[in-house]
Amino acid sequence: MIVYNVTVSIDENVGDEWLQWMRETHIPDVMETGHFKESRLCRVHGEEEGGVTYAITYVAFSEDALNQYQDEHAPRLQAEHNEKFAGKYAAFRTLLSVIDEFKK
């Protein structure tokens, strides 16, 4: 299983607007590409001066699906995010391969 994790630190002055936009527009747009089977929006705990940090995880159907997403959709979707919130956030992306799962 391939997990695409996007961590975003957003300025607290636009935090509510960003969260609403992520829930109503951006995450649905990413999911609509058809390359991910699920996503989660998580708040990162801890104190951060002037901002709030979130992690958004997307579980890809396959590594090929993720690569196709990155080639065909990510540039446009990331540009939309930047146009709306330029200078108000910092983001980094991480690719994770799940090697084991443990459930109770």
N, CA, C and O of each residue as an XYZ file, in Angstrom:
416
protein
N       0.843     -1.165      0.000
C       0.000      0.000      0.000
C       0.895      1.237      0.000
O       1.870      1.313      0.748
N       0.553      2.193     -0.842
C       1.298      3.443     -0.970
C       0.457      4.577     -0.383
O      -0.698      4.771     -0.762
N       1.055      5.317      0.544
C       0.384      6.454      1.163
C       1.124      7.724      0.754
O       2.338      7.842      0.923
N       0.369      8.655      0.218
C       0.879      9.968     -0.162
C       0.468     10.927      0.950
O      -0.720     11.191      1.138
N       1.432     11.440      1.674
C       1.155     12.308      2.816
C       1.575     13.736      2.481
O       2.698     13.980      2.040
N       0.661     14.667      2.697
C       0.953     16.086      2.486
C       0.804     16.782      3.834
O      -0.274     16.765      4.428
N       1.873     17.387      4.314
C       1.836     18.114      5.577
C       1.849     19.602      5.260
O       2.712     20.090      4.531
N       0.875     20.316      5.821
C       0.713     21.740      5.534
C       0.634     22.514      6.842
O      -0.164     22.191      7.722
N       1.464     23.529      6.956
C       1.371     24.482      8.063
C       0.734     25.742      7.492
O       1.290     26.383      6.601
N      -0.443     26.088      8.016
C      -1.210     27.195      7.457
C      -1.284     28.345      8.465
O      -1.448     28.120      9.664
N      -1.164     29.550      7.977
C      -1.257     30.748      8.807
C      -2.611     30.766      9.516
O      -3.648     30.530      8.896
N      -2.594     31.047     10.818
C      -3.834     31.006     11.590
C      -4.859     32.030     11.108
O      -6.052     31.856     11.358
N      -4.432     33.089     10.425
C      -5.368     34.099      9.917
C      -6.256     33.577      8.800
O      -7.335     34.121      8.564
N      -5.821     32.532      8.109
C      -6.630     31.951      7.030
C      -6.961     30.487      7.308
O      -7.438     29.774      6.425
N      -6.707     30.044      8.531
C      -6.873     28.633      8.869
C      -8.267     28.093      8.636
O      -8.421     27.009      8.073
N      -9.298     28.833      9.063
C     -10.671     28.354      8.888
C     -11.059     28.296      7.414
O     -11.682     27.336      6.961
N     -10.680     29.340      6.673
C     -10.964     29.365      5.230
C     -10.260     28.210      4.530
O     -10.854     27.547      3.680
N      -9.004     27.963      4.877
C      -8.232     26.873      4.275
C      -8.875     25.526      4.567
O      -9.022     24.692      3.673
N      -9.258     25.317      5.824
C      -9.855     24.046      6.217
C     -11.155     23.795      5.457
O     -11.397     22.682      4.990
N     -11.979     24.811      5.333
C     -13.224     24.672      4.577
C     -12.934     24.364      3.111
O     -13.578     23.497      2.521
N     -11.972     25.064      2.523
C     -11.627     24.843      1.119
C     -11.076     23.437      0.907
O     -11.398     22.780     -0.082
N     -10.251     22.984      1.833
C      -9.713     21.619      1.728
C     -10.834     20.591      1.772
O     -10.857     19.662      0.965
N     -11.761     20.751      2.708
C     -12.862     19.793      2.867
C     -13.823     19.809      1.681
O     -14.261     18.758      1.213
N     -14.145     21.003      1.204
C     -15.191     21.140      0.192
C     -14.681     21.113     -1.243
O     -15.431     20.777     -2.159
N     -13.416     21.462     -1.447
C     -12.910     21.597     -2.815
C     -11.685     20.727     -3.080
O     -11.738     19.814     -3.904
N     -10.598     21.001     -2.393
C      -9.327     20.380     -2.777
C      -9.303     18.864     -2.592
O      -8.992     18.134     -3.533
N      -9.624     18.390     -1.406
C      -9.585     16.938     -1.191
C     -10.575     16.224     -2.105
O     -10.211     15.209     -2.699
N     -11.825     16.714     -2.249
C     -12.711     16.067     -3.230
C     -12.142     16.076     -4.651
O     -12.315     15.106     -5.389
N     -11.461     17.167     -5.044
C     -10.853     17.218     -6.381
C      -9.755     16.169     -6.527
O      -9.656     15.519     -7.568
N      -8.931     15.999     -5.494
C      -7.882     14.975     -5.538
C      -8.518     13.590     -5.645
O      -8.086     12.767     -6.451
N      -9.533     13.337     -4.840
C     -10.185     12.020     -4.859
C     -10.878     11.760     -6.198
O     -10.936     10.623     -6.666
N     -11.393     12.808     -6.796
C     -12.102     12.682     -8.076
C     -11.173     12.243     -9.213
O     -11.651     11.771    -10.244
N      -9.866     12.389     -9.044
C      -8.937     11.949    -10.089
C      -8.979     10.438    -10.281
O      -8.569      9.933    -11.326
N      -9.473      9.713     -9.276
C      -9.606      8.266     -9.393
C      -8.357      7.470     -9.055
O      -8.317      6.264     -9.299
N      -7.342      8.111     -8.501
C      -6.087      7.422     -8.208
C      -5.933      7.003     -6.746
O      -4.979      6.315     -6.383
N      -6.893      7.430     -5.906
C      -6.808      7.130     -4.478
C      -8.090      6.471     -3.995
O      -9.185      6.798     -4.454
N      -7.936      5.532     -3.056
C      -9.118      4.844     -2.538
C      -9.645      5.459     -1.253
O     -10.801      5.231     -0.895
N      -8.834      6.227     -0.554
C      -9.306      6.906      0.653
C      -8.351      8.027      1.018
O      -7.206      8.074      0.569
N      -8.860      8.931      1.848
C      -8.019     10.018      2.346
C      -8.431     10.348      3.775
O      -9.538     10.035      4.212
N      -7.520     10.980      4.480
C      -7.773     11.428      5.849
C      -7.169     12.818      6.028
O      -6.069     13.104      5.556
N      -7.911     13.664      6.714
C      -7.438     14.997      7.069
C      -7.194     14.989      8.572
O      -8.122     14.782      9.353
N      -5.954     15.213      8.978
C      -5.561     15.112     10.391
C      -4.909     16.412     10.848
O      -4.193     17.067     10.091
N      -5.168     16.764     12.083
C      -4.467     17.905     12.673
C      -3.236     17.376     13.395
O      -3.313     16.392     14.132
N      -2.109     18.030     13.180
C      -0.872     17.666     13.856
C      -0.867     18.372     15.211
O      -1.013     19.592     15.279
N      -0.700     17.611     16.280
C      -0.704     18.183     17.623
C       0.642     18.806     17.953
O       1.688     18.381     17.463
N       0.584     19.814     18.788
C       1.788     20.526     19.194
C       1.594     22.008     18.968
O       0.754     22.426     18.172
N       2.354     22.771     19.653
C       2.243     24.220     19.531
C       3.087     24.728     18.374
O       4.228     24.313     18.172
N       2.494     25.627     17.633
C       3.209     26.260     16.526
C       2.821     27.727     16.515
O       1.636     28.056     16.457
N       3.779     28.585     16.569
C       3.510     30.007     16.643
C       2.976     30.534     15.320
O       3.643     30.439     14.290
N       1.763     31.091     15.356
C       1.193     31.745     14.193
C       0.542     30.843     13.178
O       0.101     31.324     12.134
N       0.464     29.559     13.438
C      -0.143     28.675     12.454
C      -0.608     27.365     13.052
O      -0.394     27.075     14.229
N      -1.243     26.593     12.211
C      -1.738     25.268     12.568
C      -1.236     24.307     11.496
O      -1.189     24.660     10.317
N      -0.865     23.101     11.899
C      -0.340     22.128     10.945
C      -1.305     20.966     10.793
O      -1.861     20.456     11.766
N      -1.487     20.563      9.537
C      -2.351     19.442      9.195
C      -1.571     18.449      8.348
O      -0.625     18.813      7.650
N      -1.980     17.197      8.420
C      -1.450     16.156      7.536
C      -2.634     15.561      6.794
O      -3.627     15.162      7.403
N      -2.520     15.504      5.492
C      -3.553     14.899      4.662
C      -2.944     13.653      4.051
O      -1.922     13.725      3.368
N      -3.564     12.520      4.292
C      -3.049     11.268      3.743
C      -3.999     10.767      2.670
O      -5.219     10.802      2.828
N      -3.425     10.310      1.595
C      -4.172      9.720      0.490
C      -3.605      8.325      0.257
O      -2.395      8.164      0.099
N      -4.470      7.324      0.236
C      -4.033      5.953     -0.010
C      -4.247      5.656     -1.490
O      -5.379      5.622     -1.972
N      -3.146      5.441     -2.202
C      -3.202      5.206     -3.647
C      -3.608      3.767     -3.942
O      -3.325      2.855     -3.165
N      -4.271      3.580     -5.068
C      -4.618      2.234     -5.505
C      -3.367      1.420     -5.814
O      -3.344      0.204     -5.621
N      -2.326      2.100     -6.298
C      -1.068      1.426     -6.634
C       0.010      2.492     -6.811
O      -0.278      3.688     -6.842
N       1.240      2.042     -6.926
C       2.326      2.988     -7.191
C       2.154      3.628     -8.568
O       2.443      4.811     -8.746
N       1.683      2.847     -9.540
C       1.420      3.406    -10.869
C       0.346      4.489    -10.806
O       0.455      5.522    -11.466
N      -0.692      4.242    -10.003
C      -1.761      5.236     -9.855
C      -1.213      6.527     -9.259
O      -1.570      7.620     -9.700
N      -0.358      6.403     -8.270
C       0.247      7.588     -7.660
C       1.107      8.336     -8.671
O       1.031      9.561     -8.767
N       1.923      7.607     -9.423
C       2.768      8.244    -10.439
C       1.928      8.969    -11.482
O       2.268     10.073    -11.907
N       0.835      8.346    -11.886
C      -0.050      8.974    -12.865
C      -0.673     10.242    -12.275
O      -0.763     11.263    -12.957
N      -1.098     10.180    -11.022
C      -1.634     11.365    -10.348
C      -0.592     12.488    -10.346
O      -0.899     13.630    -10.687
N       0.636     12.152     -9.959
C       1.683     13.174     -9.872
C       2.000     13.785    -11.233
O       2.296     14.976    -11.325
N       1.940     12.982    -12.283
C       2.232     13.482    -13.628
C       1.081     14.294    -14.217
O       1.304     15.340    -14.827
N      -0.153     13.810    -14.033
C      -1.303     14.368    -14.749
C      -2.139     15.364    -13.957
O      -2.811     16.203    -14.557
N      -2.120     15.299    -12.639
C      -3.046     16.119    -11.851
C      -2.384     17.004    -10.801
O      -2.831     18.128    -10.571
N      -1.327     16.513    -10.164
C      -0.726     17.243     -9.042
C      -0.291     18.665     -9.404
O      -0.551     19.582     -8.625
N       0.358     18.889    -10.545
C       0.789     20.266    -10.835
C      -0.373     21.267    -10.840
O      -0.252     22.361    -10.290
N      -1.482     20.897    -11.451
C      -2.644     21.797    -11.509
C      -3.251     22.010    -10.122
O      -3.547     23.141     -9.736
N      -3.433     20.921     -9.379
C      -4.061     21.027     -8.061
C      -3.169     21.787     -7.079
O      -3.668     22.558     -6.259
N      -1.873     21.576     -7.156
C      -0.952     22.320     -6.294
C      -0.930     23.802     -6.675
O      -0.824     24.665     -5.804
N      -1.029     24.096     -7.959
C      -1.066     25.493     -8.410
C      -2.328     26.191     -7.903
O      -2.274     27.355     -7.505
N      -3.461     25.490     -7.915
C      -4.704     26.064     -7.388
C      -4.547     26.399     -5.906
O      -4.973     27.460     -5.450
N      -3.937     25.488     -5.168
C      -3.703     25.720     -3.733
C      -2.808     26.943     -3.549
O      -3.081     27.792     -2.701
N      -1.754     27.031     -4.331
C      -0.823     28.150     -4.205
C      -1.472     29.479     -4.585
O      -1.215     30.498     -3.945
N      -2.305     29.475     -5.616
C      -2.982     30.708     -6.023
C      -3.881     31.230     -4.903
O      -3.960     32.436     -4.668
N      -4.541     30.327     -4.231
C      -5.494     30.719     -3.191
C      -4.806     31.111     -1.882
O      -5.281     32.004     -1.180
N      -3.695     30.454     -1.547
C      -3.076     30.655     -0.237
C      -1.587     31.016     -0.315
O      -0.836     30.735      0.620
N      -1.165     31.623     -1.396
C       0.248     31.984     -1.580
C       0.767     32.808     -0.405
O       0.133     33.772      0.026
N       1.929     32.410      0.103
C       2.558     33.126      1.193
C       1.959     32.873      2.563
O       2.412     33.437      3.559
N       0.942     32.025      2.617
C       0.246     31.769      3.883
C       0.439     30.343      4.376
O      -0.188     29.939      5.356
N       1.295     29.575      3.713
C       1.470     28.177      4.101
C       2.871     27.692      3.739
O       3.585     28.297      2.939
N       3.223     26.586      4.359
C       4.410     25.822      3.970
C       3.949     24.376      3.876
O       3.172     23.916      4.713
N       4.420     23.659      2.866
C       3.979     22.276      2.674
C       5.150     21.396      2.284
O       6.104     21.840      1.644
N       5.054     20.140      2.686
C       5.980     19.142      2.173
C       5.236     17.832      1.999
O       4.245     17.563      2.677
N       5.729     17.035      1.087
C       5.083     15.779      0.715
C       6.001     14.610      1.023
O       7.221     14.692      0.877
N       5.375     13.509      1.458
C       6.111     12.305      1.804
C       5.400     11.108      1.202
O       4.174     11.018      1.267
N       6.154     10.191      0.619
C       5.593      8.928      0.134
C       5.942      7.842      1.133
O       7.094      7.710      1.546
N       4.948      7.072      1.514
C       5.130      6.009      2.494
C       4.686      4.684      1.897
O       3.666      4.620      1.209
N       5.438      3.638      2.153
C       5.033      2.277      1.802
C       4.672      1.564      3.094
O       5.502      1.433      3.993
N       3.437      1.107      3.182
C       3.003      0.374      4.368
C       3.625     -1.014      4.301
O       3.448     -1.734      3.318
N       4.353     -1.388      5.346
C       4.992     -2.708      5.360
C       4.247     -3.693      6.246
O       4.355     -4.903      6.044
N       3.498     -3.203      7.220
C       2.674     -4.048      8.080
C       1.521     -3.224      8.616
O       1.624     -2.007      8.765
N       0.421     -3.906      8.905
C      -0.721     -3.272      9.556
C      -1.087     -4.088     10.776
O      -1.030     -5.318     10.754
N      -1.462     -3.403     11.835
C      -1.865     -4.065     13.070
C      -3.189     -3.460     13.506
O      -3.287     -2.246     13.681
N      -4.198     -4.285     13.682
C      -5.522     -3.810     14.084
C      -6.004     -4.613     15.275
O      -5.618     -5.764     15.480
N      -6.830     -3.990     16.028
C      -7.400     -4.667     17.185
C      -8.892     -4.744     17.052
O      -9.564     -5.282     17.932
